[in-house]
Amino acid sequence: MDELPCFGSTDSINDCQIKIYGENLVSLKYNGSLSNDIFLYNISSLVVAYIDIPNLYKMDREIARRGAKLLRGLGNAQYVRMSNGAIESVFLAENFLDHLPIFRKLVHLKLNMVIGACTIGALMDLFQRSPNLESIVFSKGIDDDLDIRDNVWKLKYAPECLFSHLKTIDLHWFRGIKTEINLLKLVLKFAPVLERINIHCSKILLQDMNKRNEIFKQLLMLEDGPRVCTIVFL
């Protein structure tokens, strides 16, 4: 079997150990609330992984431990899509960095969540452990409570290392708020090989051409040197 299309959707059986041996497994999709321990063995051929875990509304350490363990088995994946709950599970697990491998093969990351203050720390740790990341998709946008200031991020996260291979960024639900613009400015500044930014506008911003042009000019001012980055409003 080279594809495990979906499992864990009902979690009707609880507190069991599910062991998956996937020597030829290429694609894996998990959608559930981590009611069981999941062990992944011999999945060096894994290319694509979708991990969808509901938001962790309470500090459930057991669920967090299971989530971190599941992510630990994805070290060879090249394309990963994960939800807010998946990121939270890593952040809530004790000694959470010990649970994360170095995702050396990870090239494409899709974040199926709103990026906010509660998840940004764990997300940055994930970026740091993904040294060859080439594309990031923020499919649910950025929360306006996120503090993105150049001096703060440079001290905490060393973005010049995080984004050294980044070529493409997709930002959905873009409203043109300060937090979103600061994120794009940060990426433009610290991603030396960035080739393209796809900005998927909200309905309101789509109707405001003047504001889009103003944002475009702000981002264009950050371009310097021989690099050419294409910025597209969609």
Residue frames as a rotation matrix with the C-alpha (Angstrom) as fourth column:
MET 1
0.577 0.816 0.000 0.00
0.816 -0.577 0.000 0.00
0.000 0.000 -1.000 0.00
ASP 2
-0.503 -0.809 0.306 1.43
0.812 -0.563 -0.155 3.38
0.298 0.170 0.939 -1.00
GLU 3
-0.614 0.362 0.702 -1.41
-0.265 -0.932 0.248 5.60
0.744 -0.034 0.668 0.25
LEU 4
-0.573 0.514 -0.638 -3.28
0.819 0.347 -0.456 5.84
-0.013 -0.784 -0.620 3.55
PRO 5
-0.372 0.380 0.847 -6.03
0.493 -0.692 0.527 8.26
0.786 0.614 0.070 2.44
CYS 6
-0.157 0.350 0.923 -7.68
-0.662 -0.731 0.164 8.99
0.732 -0.586 0.347 5.79
PHE 7
-0.080 0.212 -0.974 -7.80
0.582 0.803 0.128 7.48
0.809 -0.557 -0.188 9.23
GLY 8
-0.768 -0.232 -0.597 -8.79
0.641 -0.265 -0.721 8.57
0.009 -0.936 0.352 12.72
SER 9
-0.696 0.474 0.540 -11.83
-0.073 -0.794 0.604 10.54
0.715 0.381 0.587 11.60
THR 10
0.381 0.925 0.005 -14.19
-0.142 0.053 0.988 9.07
0.914 -0.377 0.151 14.17
ASP 11
-0.638 -0.691 0.340 -11.80
-0.494 0.029 -0.869 7.99
0.591 -0.723 -0.359 16.93
SER 12
0.411 0.911 -0.008 -14.52
-0.618 0.285 0.732 5.56
0.670 -0.296 0.681 18.05
ILE 13
0.692 -0.295 -0.659 -11.92
0.568 0.785 0.246 3.41
0.445 -0.544 0.711 19.80
ASN 14
0.734 -0.343 0.586 -9.99
-0.484 -0.870 0.097 5.15
0.477 -0.355 -0.804 22.56
ASP 15
0.391 -0.659 0.643 -6.67
-0.863 -0.021 0.504 4.68
-0.319 -0.752 -0.577 24.35
CYS 16
0.856 -0.170 0.488 -5.31
0.278 0.947 -0.158 2.07
-0.436 0.271 0.858 21.97
GLN 17
-0.142 -0.935 -0.324 -2.01
-0.275 -0.277 0.921 1.76
-0.951 0.220 -0.218 20.19
ILE 18
0.914 0.392 0.108 -2.21
0.027 0.208 -0.978 2.02
-0.406 0.896 0.179 16.40
LYS 19
-0.071 -0.997 0.036 0.95
-0.073 0.041 0.996 0.84
-0.995 0.068 -0.076 14.68
ILE 20
0.917 0.345 -0.200 1.49
-0.182 -0.086 -0.980 1.64
-0.355 0.935 -0.016 11.01
TYR 21
-0.109 -0.933 0.343 4.25
0.213 0.315 0.925 -0.07
-0.971 0.174 0.165 9.07
GLY 22
0.841 0.535 -0.082 4.58
0.104 -0.307 -0.946 1.72
-0.532 0.787 -0.314 5.74
GLU 23
-0.106 -0.974 0.201 7.75
0.442 0.135 0.887 0.83
-0.891 0.182 0.416 3.92
ASN 24
-0.666 -0.090 0.740 6.17
0.745 -0.131 0.654 1.91
0.038 0.987 0.154 0.61
LEU 25
0.326 0.873 -0.364 3.81
0.880 -0.420 -0.220 4.53
-0.345 -0.248 -0.905 2.04
VAL 26
-0.561 -0.483 0.672 3.90
0.746 -0.647 0.158 7.74
0.358 0.590 0.724 -0.01
SER 27
-0.495 0.502 0.709 0.83
-0.298 -0.865 0.404 9.62
0.816 -0.011 0.577 1.27
LEU 28
-0.582 0.301 -0.756 -0.76
0.773 0.492 -0.400 9.76
0.252 -0.817 -0.519 4.73
LYS 29
-0.413 0.516 0.750 -3.77
-0.274 -0.856 0.437 11.67
0.868 -0.025 0.495 6.00
TYR 30
-0.638 0.233 -0.734 -4.88
0.742 0.440 -0.505 11.85
0.206 -0.867 -0.454 9.64
ASN 31
-0.457 0.591 0.665 -8.09
-0.357 -0.806 0.471 13.56
0.815 -0.022 0.580 10.73
GLY 32
0.301 0.552 -0.778 -9.00
0.519 0.589 0.619 13.01
0.800 -0.590 -0.109 14.36
SER 33
0.676 0.090 0.731 -8.73
-0.457 -0.728 0.512 14.08
0.578 -0.680 -0.451 17.98
LEU 34
-0.310 -0.942 -0.132 -5.81
-0.494 0.278 -0.824 11.84
0.812 -0.190 -0.551 18.98
SER 35
0.574 0.592 0.565 -7.81
-0.807 0.290 0.515 9.45
0.141 -0.752 0.644 21.14
ASN 36
0.952 -0.278 0.131 -5.14
0.256 0.953 0.162 6.80
-0.169 -0.120 0.978 20.50
ASP 37
0.164 -0.967 -0.192 -1.37
-0.349 -0.239 0.906 6.50
-0.923 -0.082 -0.377 20.37
ILE 38
0.990 0.134 -0.041 -0.17
-0.076 0.267 -0.961 6.34
-0.118 0.954 0.274 16.76
PHE 39
0.158 -0.975 0.159 3.19
-0.141 0.138 0.980 4.81
-0.977 -0.177 -0.115 15.93
LEU 40
0.901 0.060 -0.430 4.71
-0.427 -0.054 -0.903 5.20
-0.078 0.997 -0.023 12.47
TYR 41
0.240 -0.823 0.516 7.37
-0.086 0.511 0.855 2.70
-0.967 -0.249 0.052 11.45
ASN 42
-0.489 -0.593 0.640 9.55
0.504 0.407 0.762 2.42
-0.712 0.695 0.100 8.35
ILE 43
0.630 0.745 0.221 7.96
0.640 -0.337 -0.691 5.29
-0.440 0.577 -0.689 6.41
SER 44
-0.262 -0.859 -0.439 11.13
0.303 -0.505 0.808 6.65
-0.916 0.079 0.393 4.82
SER 45
-0.724 0.026 0.690 9.31
0.690 0.014 0.724 6.80
0.009 1.000 -0.029 1.45
LEU 46
0.214 0.900 -0.379 6.64
0.868 -0.354 -0.350 9.22
-0.449 -0.253 -0.857 2.77
VAL 47
-0.655 -0.373 0.657 6.19
0.684 -0.663 0.304 12.28
0.323 0.649 0.689 0.54
VAL 48
-0.441 0.622 0.647 2.85
-0.267 -0.779 0.567 13.87
0.857 0.078 0.510 1.49
ALA 49
-0.640 0.272 -0.719 1.25
0.742 0.462 -0.486 14.16
0.200 -0.844 -0.497 4.96
TYR 50
-0.237 0.663 0.710 -2.00
-0.219 -0.749 0.625 15.86
0.947 -0.008 0.323 6.01
ILE 51
-0.671 -0.020 -0.742 -2.44
0.678 0.388 -0.624 16.24
0.300 -0.921 -0.247 9.78
ASP 52
-0.305 0.687 0.659 -5.77
-0.265 -0.726 0.635 17.69
0.915 0.019 0.403 10.91
ILE 53
-0.539 0.097 -0.836 -6.27
0.784 0.421 -0.457 17.86
0.308 -0.902 -0.303 14.68
PRO 54
0.504 0.791 0.348 -9.07
0.556 -0.605 0.570 19.95
0.661 -0.093 -0.744 16.25
ASN 55
-0.022 -0.465 0.885 -8.14
-0.422 -0.798 -0.430 22.90
0.906 -0.383 -0.179 18.43
LEU 56
-0.325 -0.163 -0.932 -6.99
0.696 0.626 -0.352 21.87
0.641 -0.762 -0.090 21.90
TYR 57
0.285 0.561 0.777 -9.35
-0.063 -0.798 0.599 23.88
0.956 -0.220 -0.192 24.05
LYS 58
0.935 -0.030 0.353 -7.88
-0.353 -0.019 0.935 22.52
-0.021 -0.999 -0.028 27.26
MET 59
0.055 -0.998 0.005 -4.35
-0.984 -0.055 -0.171 21.78
0.171 0.004 -0.985 28.39
ASP 60
0.908 0.289 0.303 -4.54
-0.328 0.941 0.086 18.05
-0.260 -0.177 0.949 27.77
ARG 61
0.056 -0.998 -0.025 -0.96
-0.871 -0.061 0.487 16.85
-0.487 -0.006 -0.873 28.10
GLU 62
-0.167 -0.092 0.982 -1.78
0.110 0.988 0.112 13.34
-0.980 0.127 -0.155 26.94
ILE 63
0.785 0.489 0.380 -3.29
0.451 -0.033 -0.892 14.60
-0.423 0.872 -0.247 23.70
ALA 64
0.756 -0.565 -0.331 -0.34
-0.633 -0.760 -0.148 16.94
-0.168 0.321 -0.932 23.25
ARG 65
-0.156 -0.847 0.509 2.10
-0.562 0.500 0.659 14.07
-0.812 -0.183 -0.554 23.74
ARG 66
0.131 0.284 0.950 0.30
0.507 0.804 -0.310 11.98
-0.852 0.522 -0.038 21.14
GLY 67
0.963 0.267 -0.016 0.29
0.137 -0.544 -0.828 14.82
-0.230 0.796 -0.560 18.65
ALA 68
0.422 -0.886 -0.191 3.98
-0.843 -0.461 0.278 15.50
-0.334 0.044 -0.941 19.08
LYS 69
-0.232 -0.478 0.847 4.70
-0.171 0.878 0.448 11.80
-0.957 -0.041 -0.286 18.67
LEU 70
0.564 0.518 0.643 2.71
0.547 0.349 -0.761 11.70
-0.618 0.781 -0.087 15.42
LEU 71
0.943 -0.231 -0.241 4.63
-0.329 -0.766 -0.553 14.65
-0.057 0.600 -0.798 13.99
ARG 72
0.137 -0.953 0.270 7.89
-0.695 0.102 0.712 13.03
-0.706 -0.285 -0.649 14.99
GLY 73
-0.005 -0.091 0.996 7.15
0.341 0.936 0.087 10.24
-0.940 0.340 0.027 12.52
LEU 74
0.853 0.448 0.269 6.93
0.409 -0.252 -0.877 12.66
-0.325 0.858 -0.398 9.57
GLY 75
0.293 -0.828 -0.477 10.61
-0.049 -0.511 0.858 13.53
-0.955 -0.228 -0.191 9.37
ASN 76
-0.636 -0.587 0.500 10.94
0.411 0.290 0.864 12.35
-0.652 0.756 0.057 5.75
ALA 77
0.344 0.873 0.346 7.86
0.813 -0.092 -0.575 14.11
-0.470 0.479 -0.741 4.33
GLN 78
-0.716 -0.577 0.392 8.35
0.697 -0.577 0.425 16.67
-0.020 0.578 0.816 1.57
TYR 79
-0.551 0.644 0.530 4.86
-0.205 -0.720 0.663 18.20
0.809 0.256 0.529 1.65
VAL 80
-0.692 0.324 -0.645 3.02
0.719 0.392 -0.575 18.70
0.066 -0.861 -0.504 4.95
ARG 81
-0.302 0.672 0.677 -0.33
-0.200 -0.738 0.644 20.30
0.932 0.059 0.357 5.68
MET 82
-0.596 0.067 -0.800 -1.25
0.726 0.469 -0.502 20.75
0.341 -0.881 -0.328 9.32
SER 83
0.353 0.864 0.360 -3.96
0.440 -0.493 0.751 22.37
0.826 -0.107 -0.554 11.40
ASN 84
0.156 -0.198 0.968 -3.89
-0.635 -0.770 -0.055 24.64
0.756 -0.606 -0.246 14.43
GLY 85
0.867 0.252 0.430 -4.35
-0.496 0.512 0.701 21.68
-0.043 -0.821 0.569 16.77
ALA 86
0.751 -0.649 -0.120 -1.28
0.556 0.720 -0.416 19.97
0.356 0.245 0.901 15.35
ILE 87
-0.075 -0.782 0.619 0.88
0.079 -0.623 -0.778 23.00
0.994 -0.010 0.109 16.11
GLU 88
0.321 0.273 0.907 -0.66
-0.815 -0.408 0.412 23.38
0.483 -0.871 0.091 19.57
SER 89
0.990 0.075 -0.122 0.04
-0.014 0.899 0.437 19.75
0.143 -0.431 0.891 20.38
VAL 90
0.231 -0.972 -0.035 3.74
0.642 0.179 -0.745 20.35
0.731 0.149 0.666 19.81
PHE 91
-0.228 -0.321 0.919 3.73
-0.278 -0.883 -0.377 23.52
0.933 -0.342 0.112 21.90
LEU 92
0.489 0.550 0.677 1.83
-0.790 -0.051 0.612 21.95
0.371 -0.833 0.409 24.83
ALA 93
0.806 -0.209 -0.554 3.89
0.259 0.966 0.012 18.77
0.533 -0.153 0.832 25.02
GLU 94
0.825 -0.565 0.010 6.54
-0.186 -0.254 0.949 18.70
-0.534 -0.785 -0.314 27.73
ASN 95
-0.201 -0.979 0.033 10.04
-0.114 0.057 0.992 19.17
-0.973 0.196 -0.123 26.31
PHE 96
0.699 0.710 0.082 8.32
-0.033 0.146 -0.989 19.66
-0.714 0.688 0.125 22.96
LEU 97
0.411 -0.597 -0.689 11.52
-0.908 -0.335 -0.251 20.27
-0.081 0.729 -0.680 21.01
ASP 98
-0.560 -0.621 0.549 12.66
-0.599 0.761 0.250 16.77
-0.573 -0.189 -0.798 21.94
HIS 99
0.073 0.705 0.706 9.64
0.183 0.686 -0.704 15.41
-0.980 0.181 -0.079 20.04
LEU 100
0.851 0.305 -0.427 10.43
-0.295 -0.396 -0.870 17.17
-0.434 0.866 -0.247 16.77
PRO 101
0.300 -0.771 0.562 12.84
0.798 0.526 0.295 15.76
-0.523 0.360 0.773 14.21
ILE 102
-0.429 -0.411 -0.805 14.80
-0.268 -0.793 0.547 17.85
-0.863 0.450 0.230 11.72
PHE 103
0.569 0.713 0.411 12.55
0.267 0.312 -0.912 17.98
-0.778 0.628 -0.013 8.65
ARG 104
-0.383 -0.877 -0.291 15.41
-0.045 -0.297 0.954 18.01
-0.923 0.378 0.074 6.16
LYS 105
-0.804 0.091 0.587 13.26
0.577 0.358 0.734 16.93
-0.143 0.929 -0.340 3.22
LEU 106
0.162 0.950 -0.266 10.34
0.804 -0.284 -0.522 19.26
-0.572 -0.129 -0.810 3.95
VAL 107
-0.811 -0.420 0.408 9.99
0.585 -0.578 0.569 21.65
-0.004 0.700 0.714 1.02
HIS 108
-0.514 0.731 0.449 6.30
-0.128 -0.583 0.802 22.67
0.848 0.356 0.393 1.06
LEU 109
-0.827 0.268 -0.494 4.34
0.552 0.219 -0.805 23.55
-0.107 -0.938 -0.329 4.22
LYS 110
-0.386 0.791 0.474 0.65
0.019 -0.507 0.862 24.47
0.922 0.342 0.181 4.26
LEU 111
-0.980 0.036 -0.198 -0.72
0.195 -0.068 -0.978 25.88
-0.048 -0.997 0.060 7.51
ASN 112
-0.358 0.930 0.088 -4.45
0.365 0.053 0.929 25.29
0.859 0.364 -0.359 7.72
MET 113
0.107 0.280 -0.954 -4.96
0.992 -0.100 0.082 27.69
-0.073 -0.955 -0.288 10.61
VAL 114
0.823 0.057 0.565 -5.12
0.084 -0.996 -0.021 31.36
0.562 0.065 -0.825 11.59
ILE 115
-0.108 -0.941 -0.321 -1.62
0.740 0.140 -0.658 32.36
0.664 -0.309 0.681 12.70
GLY 116
0.703 0.417 0.576 -1.83
-0.073 -0.763 0.642 34.15
0.708 -0.493 -0.506 16.04
ALA 117
0.110 -0.694 0.712 0.06
-0.877 -0.405 -0.259 34.86
0.468 -0.595 -0.653 19.25
CYS 118
0.528 0.181 0.830 -0.78
-0.703 0.641 0.307 31.45
-0.476 -0.746 0.466 20.72
THR 119
0.872 -0.099 0.480 0.82
0.269 0.915 -0.301 29.43
-0.409 0.392 0.824 17.93
ILE 120
0.859 -0.506 -0.085 3.63
-0.367 -0.491 -0.790 31.58
0.358 0.710 -0.607 16.57
GLY 121
0.214 -0.828 0.518 6.28
-0.924 0.001 0.383 30.32
-0.318 -0.560 -0.765 19.01
ALA 122
0.148 -0.092 0.985 5.82
-0.022 0.995 0.096 26.66
-0.989 -0.036 0.145 18.15
LEU 123
0.932 0.245 0.266 5.53
0.257 0.067 -0.964 27.55
-0.254 0.967 -0.001 14.48
MET 124
0.641 -0.761 -0.100 8.90
-0.746 -0.587 -0.316 29.31
0.182 0.277 -0.943 14.53
ASP 125
-0.065 -0.642 0.764 10.45
-0.666 0.598 0.446 26.23
-0.743 -0.480 -0.467 16.14
LEU 126
0.517 0.316 0.796 8.99
0.332 0.783 -0.526 24.16
-0.789 0.536 0.300 13.31
PHE 127
0.978 -0.195 -0.079 10.51
-0.167 -0.488 -0.857 26.55
0.129 0.851 -0.510 10.76
GLN 128
0.293 -0.931 0.217 13.88
-0.941 -0.242 0.235 26.29
-0.166 -0.273 -0.947 12.47
ARG 129
-0.228 -0.334 0.915 13.74
-0.287 0.921 0.265 22.52
-0.930 -0.202 -0.306 12.10
SER 130
0.633 0.416 0.653 12.84
0.531 0.379 -0.757 22.76
-0.563 0.826 0.019 8.41
PRO 131
-0.069 -0.811 -0.580 16.11
0.117 -0.584 0.803 24.04
-0.991 -0.013 0.135 6.90
ASN 132
-0.903 -0.324 0.282 15.15
0.277 0.062 0.959 23.45
-0.328 0.944 0.034 3.26
LEU 133
0.010 0.998 -0.058 11.65
0.669 -0.049 -0.742 24.92
-0.743 -0.031 -0.668 3.27
GLU 134
-0.865 -0.345 0.365 10.87
0.492 -0.438 0.752 26.52
-0.099 0.830 0.549 -0.10
SER 135
-0.552 0.727 0.408 7.18
-0.113 -0.549 0.828 27.43
0.826 0.411 0.385 0.12
ILE 136
-0.878 0.362 -0.312 4.75
0.376 0.121 -0.919 28.33
-0.295 -0.924 -0.243 2.90
VAL 137
-0.460 0.823 0.335 0.99
0.185 -0.280 0.942 28.69
0.869 0.495 -0.023 2.53
PHE 138
-0.948 0.304 -0.093 -0.94
0.009 -0.268 -0.963 30.59
-0.318 -0.914 0.251 5.22
SER 139
-0.756 0.633 0.166 -4.36
0.440 0.303 0.845 29.34
0.485 0.712 -0.508 4.16
LYS 140
0.241 0.892 -0.382 -6.41
0.927 -0.095 0.363 30.98
0.287 -0.442 -0.850 6.95
GLY 141
0.468 -0.061 0.882 -4.52
0.134 -0.981 -0.139 34.25
0.874 0.183 -0.451 7.23
ILE 142
-0.612 -0.757 -0.227 -2.92
0.490 -0.138 -0.861 36.17
0.620 -0.638 0.455 10.10
ASP 143
0.398 0.728 -0.558 -4.59
0.897 -0.182 0.403 37.27
0.192 -0.661 -0.726 13.34
ASP 144
0.407 -0.213 0.888 -4.30
0.099 -0.956 -0.275 40.96
0.908 0.200 -0.368 14.16
ASP 145
0.965 -0.076 0.249 -3.07
-0.259 -0.172 0.951 40.13
-0.030 -0.982 -0.185 17.70
LEU 146
0.624 -0.775 0.098 0.27
0.779 0.627 0.002 38.90
-0.063 0.075 0.995 16.35
ASP 147
0.781 -0.428 -0.455 3.19
-0.233 -0.875 0.424 41.21
-0.579 -0.225 -0.784 17.16
ILE 148
0.521 -0.624 0.582 5.56
0.846 0.467 -0.257 41.19
-0.111 0.626 0.772 14.19
ARG 149
0.918 -0.347 -0.190 8.32
-0.344 -0.938 0.051 43.72
-0.196 0.019 -0.980 14.69
ASP 150
0.644 -0.697 -0.317 11.66
-0.174 0.270 -0.947 43.39
0.745 0.665 0.053 12.99
ASN 151
-0.213 -0.825 0.523 13.77
-0.758 -0.199 -0.621 43.94
0.617 -0.529 -0.583 16.11
VAL 152
0.181 0.365 0.913 11.74
-0.883 0.469 -0.012 41.48
-0.432 -0.805 0.407 18.23
TRP 153
0.967 0.252 0.038 11.78
-0.204 0.856 -0.475 38.69
-0.152 0.452 0.879 15.63
LYS 154
0.449 -0.864 -0.229 15.47
-0.363 0.058 -0.930 39.13
0.816 0.501 -0.288 14.88
LEU 155
-0.332 -0.562 0.758 16.36
-0.913 -0.012 -0.408 38.58
0.238 -0.827 -0.509 18.54
LYS 156
0.105 0.497 0.861 13.97
-0.758 0.601 -0.255 35.68
-0.644 -0.626 0.440 19.13
TYR 157
0.699 0.452 0.555 13.89
-0.051 0.805 -0.591 33.71
-0.714 0.385 0.585 15.89
ALA 158
-0.401 -0.904 -0.149 16.87
-0.186 -0.079 0.979 34.61
-0.897 0.421 -0.136 13.64
PRO 159
0.600 0.796 0.078 14.66
-0.085 0.160 -0.983 34.94
-0.796 0.583 0.164 10.51
GLU 160
0.248 -0.569 -0.784 17.71
-0.958 -0.266 -0.109 35.21
-0.146 0.778 -0.611 8.24
CYS 161
-0.846 -0.494 0.200 18.21
-0.479 0.870 0.121 31.49
-0.233 0.007 -0.972 8.95
LEU 162
-0.252 0.841 0.478 14.53
0.005 0.495 -0.869 30.53
-0.968 -0.217 -0.129 8.94
PHE 163
0.707 0.693 -0.141 13.86
-0.039 -0.161 -0.986 31.82
-0.706 0.703 -0.087 5.43
SER 164
-0.178 -0.922 -0.344 17.19
-0.455 -0.233 0.859 31.18
-0.872 0.309 -0.378 3.71
HIS 165
-0.919 -0.157 0.362 15.68
0.199 0.608 0.769 28.80
-0.341 0.779 -0.527 1.10
LEU 166
-0.076 0.995 -0.059 12.17
0.447 -0.019 -0.894 30.26
-0.891 -0.094 -0.444 0.91
LYS 167
-0.921 -0.249 0.300 11.04
0.360 -0.249 0.899 30.90
-0.149 0.936 0.319 -2.68
THR 168
-0.499 0.826 0.261 7.25
0.056 -0.270 0.961 31.27
0.865 0.495 0.088 -2.48
ILE 169
-0.917 0.340 -0.209 4.77
0.218 -0.011 -0.976 32.50
-0.334 -0.940 -0.064 0.09
ASP 170
-0.454 0.863 0.223 0.96
0.299 -0.089 0.950 32.38
0.840 0.498 -0.218 -0.20
LEU 171
-0.960 0.182 -0.214 -1.04
0.143 -0.338 -0.930 34.54
-0.242 -0.923 0.299 2.20
HIS 172
-0.465 0.871 0.160 -4.83
0.595 0.173 0.785 34.03
0.656 0.461 -0.598 2.16
TRP 173
0.465 0.797 -0.384 -7.61
0.854 -0.291 0.431 36.15
0.231 -0.529 -0.817 3.67
PHE 174
-0.598 -0.794 -0.113 -5.38
0.801 -0.586 -0.122 39.21
0.030 -0.163 0.986 3.31
ARG 175
0.502 0.846 -0.182 -7.05
0.863 -0.505 0.032 42.36
-0.065 -0.173 -0.983 4.66
GLY 176
0.167 -0.532 0.830 -4.15
0.424 -0.721 -0.547 44.79
0.890 0.444 0.105 4.45
ILE 177
0.983 0.174 0.058 -3.80
0.015 -0.394 0.919 45.21
0.183 -0.903 -0.390 8.22
LYS 178
0.497 -0.840 0.217 -0.51
-0.853 -0.519 -0.057 46.19
0.160 -0.157 -0.975 9.83
THR 179
0.248 -0.390 0.887 0.29
-0.495 0.736 0.462 42.69
-0.833 -0.554 -0.011 11.10
GLU 180
0.733 0.094 0.673 0.02
0.439 0.690 -0.575 41.17
-0.519 0.718 0.465 7.61
ILE 181
0.898 -0.407 0.165 2.10
-0.115 -0.581 -0.806 43.90
0.424 0.705 -0.568 6.00
ASN 182
0.380 -0.784 0.490 4.79
-0.908 -0.217 0.358 43.56
-0.174 -0.581 -0.795 8.68
LEU 183
0.419 -0.189 0.888 4.98
-0.030 0.975 0.222 39.81
-0.907 -0.120 0.403 8.04
LEU 184
0.854 -0.059 0.517 5.48
0.517 0.201 -0.832 40.35
-0.055 0.978 0.202 4.31
LYS 185
0.748 -0.623 0.230 8.10
-0.539 -0.772 -0.337 43.03
0.387 0.128 -0.913 4.97
LEU 186
0.342 -0.614 0.711 9.95
-0.704 0.334 0.627 40.64
-0.623 -0.715 -0.318 7.27
VAL 187
0.534 -0.093 0.840 9.95
0.382 0.913 -0.141 37.85
-0.754 0.397 0.524 4.70
LEU 188
0.928 -0.179 0.327 11.08
0.244 -0.372 -0.896 40.21
0.282 0.911 -0.301 1.92
LYS 189
0.622 -0.711 0.328 13.94
-0.768 -0.636 0.076 41.40
0.155 -0.299 -0.942 4.09
PHE 190
-0.035 -0.668 0.744 15.21
-0.819 0.445 0.361 38.03
-0.572 -0.597 -0.563 5.28
ALA 191
0.502 0.206 0.840 14.39
0.227 0.906 -0.357 35.66
-0.834 0.370 0.409 2.39
PRO 192
-0.216 -0.736 -0.641 17.28
-0.383 -0.540 0.750 36.17
-0.898 0.407 -0.165 -0.06
VAL 193
-0.981 -0.167 0.098 16.00
0.013 0.452 0.892 33.81
-0.193 0.876 -0.441 -2.78
LEU 194
-0.211 0.978 -0.002 12.30
0.283 0.059 -0.957 34.70
-0.936 -0.202 -0.289 -2.54
GLU 195
-0.930 -0.141 0.339 10.76
0.349 -0.048 0.936 34.63
-0.116 0.989 0.094 -6.03
ARG 196
-0.513 0.829 0.224 7.03
0.055 -0.229 0.972 35.12
0.857 0.510 0.072 -5.56
ILE 197
-0.915 0.399 -0.067 4.42
0.038 -0.080 -0.996 36.35
-0.403 -0.914 0.058 -3.07
ASN 198
-0.581 0.809 0.094 0.80
0.325 0.125 0.937 35.42
0.746 0.575 -0.335 -3.78
ILE 199
-0.954 0.298 -0.016 -1.58
-0.135 -0.479 -0.868 37.65
-0.267 -0.826 0.497 -1.83
HIS 200
-0.562 0.827 0.004 -5.14
0.615 0.415 0.671 36.31
0.553 0.379 -0.742 -1.76
CYS 201
-0.905 0.115 0.409 -7.22
-0.257 -0.915 -0.310 39.35
0.339 -0.386 0.858 -0.84
SER 202
-0.601 0.791 -0.113 -10.36
0.471 0.236 -0.850 39.52
-0.646 -0.564 -0.514 1.24
LYS 203
0.032 0.712 0.702 -13.53
0.998 -0.061 0.017 40.62
0.055 0.700 -0.712 -0.57
ILE 204
0.805 0.283 -0.521 -13.28
0.395 -0.912 0.114 44.11
-0.443 -0.298 -0.846 0.91
LEU 205
-0.012 -0.905 -0.425 -9.67
-0.077 -0.423 0.903 44.60
-0.997 0.044 -0.065 -0.18
LEU 206
-0.468 -0.105 0.878 -10.45
0.780 0.419 0.465 43.31
-0.417 0.902 -0.114 -3.67
GLN 207
0.461 0.764 0.451 -12.82
0.876 -0.472 -0.096 46.25
0.140 0.440 -0.887 -4.06
ASP 208
0.883 -0.199 -0.425 -10.25
0.015 -0.893 0.450 48.80
-0.469 -0.404 -0.785 -2.85
MET 209
0.679 -0.629 0.378 -7.69
0.637 0.250 -0.729 49.26
0.364 0.736 0.570 -5.62
ASN 210
0.529 -0.482 0.699 -6.15
-0.376 -0.871 -0.316 52.34
0.761 -0.096 -0.642 -4.00
LYS 211
0.638 -0.274 0.720 -5.31
-0.706 0.166 0.688 50.44
-0.308 -0.947 -0.087 -0.83
ARG 212
0.820 -0.343 0.459 -3.86
0.414 0.908 -0.060 47.54
-0.396 0.239 0.887 -2.82
ASN 213
0.609 -0.601 0.518 -1.64
0.375 -0.358 -0.855 49.94
0.699 0.715 0.008 -4.76
GLU 214
0.550 -0.377 0.745 -0.50
-0.716 -0.673 0.188 51.57
0.430 -0.637 -0.639 -1.52
ILE 215
0.727 -0.260 0.636 0.45
-0.308 0.705 0.640 48.19
-0.614 -0.661 0.432 -0.03
PHE 216
0.799 -0.417 0.433 2.23
0.601 0.552 -0.578 47.20
0.002 0.722 0.692 -3.23
LYS 217
0.563 -0.597 0.571 4.34
-0.116 -0.741 -0.661 50.38
0.818 0.305 -0.487 -3.13
GLN 218
0.602 -0.320 0.732 5.30
-0.794 -0.144 0.591 49.71
-0.083 -0.936 -0.341 0.51
LEU 219
0.718 -0.302 0.628 6.48
0.117 0.940 0.320 46.21
-0.687 -0.156 0.710 -0.35
LEU 220
0.801 -0.396 0.450 8.22
0.508 0.049 -0.860 47.33
0.318 0.917 0.240 -3.52
MET 221
0.686 -0.536 0.493 10.35
-0.566 -0.818 -0.102 49.77
0.458 -0.209 -0.864 -1.53
LEU 222
0.577 -0.451 0.681 11.95
-0.521 0.440 0.732 46.82
-0.629 -0.777 0.019 0.27
GLU 223
0.875 -0.269 0.403 13.30
0.466 0.694 -0.549 45.33
-0.132 0.668 0.732 -2.95
ASP 224
0.591 -0.747 -0.306 17.03
-0.707 -0.662 0.250 45.82
-0.389 0.068 -0.919 -3.31
GLY 225
-0.371 -0.843 0.390 19.95
-0.437 0.529 0.728 44.22
-0.819 0.100 -0.564 -5.13
PRO 226
-0.825 -0.093 -0.557 19.66
-0.562 0.233 0.794 41.81
0.056 0.968 -0.244 -8.06
ARG 227
-0.829 0.530 0.180 16.80
0.444 0.819 -0.364 39.75
-0.340 -0.221 -0.914 -6.64
VAL 228
-0.708 0.702 -0.073 13.43
-0.598 -0.541 0.591 40.14
0.375 0.462 0.804 -8.33
CYS 229
-0.862 0.500 0.081 10.36
0.319 0.661 -0.679 39.04
-0.393 -0.560 -0.729 -6.39
THR 230
-0.695 0.698 0.173 6.98
0.006 -0.235 0.972 38.93
0.719 0.677 0.159 -8.12
ILE 231
-0.868 0.491 -0.077 4.11
0.043 -0.079 -0.996 40.17
-0.495 -0.868 0.048 -5.93
VAL 232
-0.769 0.639 -0.020 0.65
0.059 0.102 0.993 39.18
0.637 0.762 -0.116 -7.13
PHE 233
-0.689 0.671 0.275 -2.73
-0.552 -0.239 -0.798 40.23
-0.470 -0.702 0.535 -5.70
LEU 234
-0.896 0.370 -0.245 -5.36
0.104 0.712 0.694 37.55
0.432 0.597 -0.677 -6.28
